Amino acid sequence: MAARLTAEFLKDWKNEVNPDLQKERDTCTFNIQELTFLLDGGQEKTKRRKELENILFTKYADLFSFKKRPSQNKSEMYESSVAKSVKVFQMKREYGWTEEDFEMTTR
């Protein structure tokens, strides 16, 4: 999942859509929402995925940020990755995520 976005980037990202992408969306011949439901496995799963993304993108945005990564050496990147993994497992327990929820967060 793209949980590595920073809070600042996410703010801009939610407000802006690439013009080329928007043009394609406006001229497509199928229902985008129906395709999203199909890819997610149904309307309820799409709703759940968005709830999980909201948790990751808001409450834990700094943890999953790539902001520090360019200045990290391999050892620091490894430590950061382990910390992220531990945090995701803690969130699984804290929020009572099912295995399916957990899998959604690791895509």
N, C-alpha and C positions, 0 to 999 in steps of 0.2 A: 504494500500500500504506500502512497506518497506521503508518508507521515513525516517526512524530513523537511517540510516547508517551514520557513520561519513565520512568525506572527505577522511581521511587516509585509512579507511577500504574499501571505495569504490574504491580507486585507486588500492589497492591490489586485490580486488574482481574482477575488470574488467580484470586484467591481469592473474588471476589464476582461473582454473576450477578444482574442485575436480577430481582426477584421476578416481575414480569409476564412477562418473557421466559422465565424458568424454568417458569412455569405453562403457557405456550404450548408449550414444548418437551415437557413431561410429557404433554400431552394431544394432541399431533399424531398424525396417522394414517399417517405415513410414517416411514421410517428416516432419521434426520438424517444419519448417517454416509454412507449411500448417496447422499443428495442432495449432500453435500459432495464426494464423489468425482465425481459427475456434473458439478457446476459447475466443478471443478478440471480435469476431463479424465481422471480415473482415480486409482486409489489411489496409484500411484507419484508422480504429480504433486502430490497432496495432501501426501504425505510430504516431497517436495522443497520445497514452499511453506512448510511448517512449519519446515524446517531453515533456510531463508533468513530467515524471520521471526525465528527465534531469534537468528541472527547480528545482525540489525538491532536487535532489541529489547533485547539484552543488551550486546553489545560496543560498539555505537555509539548507545545510547539518548540520551546527552547531545547528540550532534550533531543528532539528529532531533527534539529536544524543542521544544515550543511555549512553553516557560517564559519565555524572553526576548522573545518576539515582541511582546507588548503594549507594551513600552517601546521598541521599535525604530522608527526612522523609515523611510521608503521606501528610502532608500539602504542602510541597514543590513540591511533585509529582503532586498534584492536581493543584497548581498554574501553573506548567509547562504545564500540559495538557490543561488548559484553554488558556494559551498563545499560544500554538500550534493551538488550534481551532480558535482563533481569527485571527491568521496569515493566516491560510488556507482560511478563509472567506475574508480577505483582498486581498489575491492573486486572489481569484475568481473574485473580482471586478477589480483589477489591470490588469489582463490578459484577462478579458472578457470571462471567462470560462462559458460554458453552464452547465446545470444541469448534463448532461452526463459526461462532463469533471470533474466536481466536485465530482461525484460519483466515478470516476476512482481514484481520489486522496485519497479517504477515504477507499479504499478496503485494 
